[in-house]
C-alpha cells in the first residue's frame, strides 16, 4: 500500500527541508509550500493525505487563517498545527486542527502525530465504507 502524501506548509526553508528529509525517511512522499501560494490550489495539485501547517507564516500570513480556508473546503483531511509558540493552543481558530505540535529539533512527537492522524483517517474512511 502506498503512503499518502504529506504536505508541509512552513515559511522557513530549513524546517521544510528537515521535515521532508525525516518524513521521507519514514517512507512518506512529501510536498512542501512556503505558504505564499493559495492553499486550496496547493491541496488540489498535491492531493495530500495529511497537512502539517505552521501557524506563523511570515509577517502577514497566518496558518490559522489557512486552516479555516482548508476546513471550509475539506473537513476530513487531517491537519497538524506546528509552531514554536505553544500559546496558540488556546486560540479558538486552532480547534479546527486534529493535532498540535510544538516545534523541536527532536521530531519524535511530530512523527507520532503523523502516524496517529493517518491511522485515524484510515479508520474513519473504513467505517464510512
CORMO-V570409 format. One record per residue. N is the residue number from 1. RES is the residue in one small letter. PSI is psi as a letter, one per 20 degrees, with the letter a starting at -180 (* if undefined). OMEGA is omega in radians with two decimals (NA if undefined). NEAR is the number of other ideal C-beta (glycine too) atoms within 12 Angstrom. Layout:
N&RES&PSI&OMEGA&NEAR  N&RES&PSI&OMEGA&NEAR
This chain:
1&x&p&3.14&7  2&x&q&-3.14&8  3&x&q&3.08&19  4&x&q&3.09&28  5&x&p&3.05&28  6&x&p&3.09&41  7&x&p&3.11&44  8&x&o&3.13&44  9&x&o&-3.12&45  10&x&p&-3.12&37  11&x&i&-3.13&29  12&x&o&-3.08&22  13&x&g&-3.10&16  14&x&h&3.07&16  15&x&g&3.11&33  16&x&g&-3.13&29  17&x&g&3.13&17  18&x&g&-3.13&25  19&x&g&3.13&39  20&x&g&-3.10&26  21&x&g&-3.10&17  22&x&g&-3.10&26  23&x&h&3.05&35  24&x&h&3.08&21  25&x&h&3.09&13  26&x&i&3.08&21  27&x&j&-3.13&18  28&x&p&2.93&29  29&x&p&-3.06&21  30&x&p&2.98&32  31&x&q&-3.13&29  32&x&q&3.06&34  33&x&q&3.09&35  34&x&j&3.10&25  35&x&i&-3.11&36  36&x&h&3.14&18  37&x&q&3.11&21  38&x&p&-3.03&17  39&x&h&-3.12&36  40&x&h&3.05&22  41&x&g&3.13&17  42&x&g&-3.14&27  43&x&g&3.13&30  44&x&g&-3.11&17  45&x&g&-3.02&15  46&x&h&-3.12&25  47&x&l&-3.09&18  48&x&q&3.03&38  49&x&i&-3.11&34  50&x&q&3.09&44  51&x&p&2.97&49  52&x&o&-2.95&49  53&x&p&3.05&51  54&x&q&-3.13&42  55&x&g&-3.13&36  56&x&o&-3.11&28  57&x&m&3.14&30  58&x&a&-3.01&17  59&x&g&-3.00&9  60&x&j&-3.12&10  61&x&p&3.11&25  62&x&p&3.05&27  63&x&h&3.10&39  64&x&h&3.08&32  65&x&h&3.10&23  66&x&h&3.10&41  67&x&g&3.12&42  68&x&g&3.09&24  69&x&g&-3.14&26  70&x&g&-3.08&35  71&x&h&3.07&26  72&x&h&-3.11&14  73&x&h&-3.02&20  74&x&o&-3.13&24  75&x&i&-3.00&16  76&x&h&-3.11&21  77&x&p&3.14&35  78&x&p&3.11&36  79&x&p&3.04&44  80&x&o&3.03&46  81&x&p&-3.12&40  82&x&p&-3.11&44  83&x&r&3.06&34  84&x&i&-3.04&20  85&x&o&-3.11&21  86&x&i&3.14&17  87&x&i&-3.12&13  88&x&i&3.08&27  89&x&h&-3.05&19  90&x&j&3.08&12  91&x&p&-3.08&23  92&x&h&3.12&12  93&x&h&-3.07&24  94&x&i&-3.11&31  95&x&i&3.11&18  96&x&i&3.11&29  97&x&q&3.11&35  98&x&h&-3.11&30  99&x&r&-3.09&33  100&x&p&-3.11&33  101&x&p&3.03&35  102&x&p&-3.10&23  103&x&q&3.13&28  104&x&q&3.05&20  105&x&h&3.07&14  106&x&o&-3.06&13  107&x&j&-3.13&27  108&x&g&-3.12&14  109&x&g&3.12&20  110&x&g&-3.14&35  111&x&h&3.09&28  112&x&g&-3.14&18  113&x&h&3.08&30  114&x&g&3.14&39  115&x&g&3.12&26  116&x&g&-3.10&20  117&x&g&-3.13&34  118&x&h&3.09&33  119&x&g&3.13&20  120&x&h&3.12&22  121&x&g&3.11&29  122&x&g&3.14&21  123&x&h&3.14&14  124&x&g&3.10&18  125&x&g&-3.13&16  126&x&h&-3.12&10  127&x&h&3.12&9  128&x&i&-3.10&9  129&x&*&NA&7
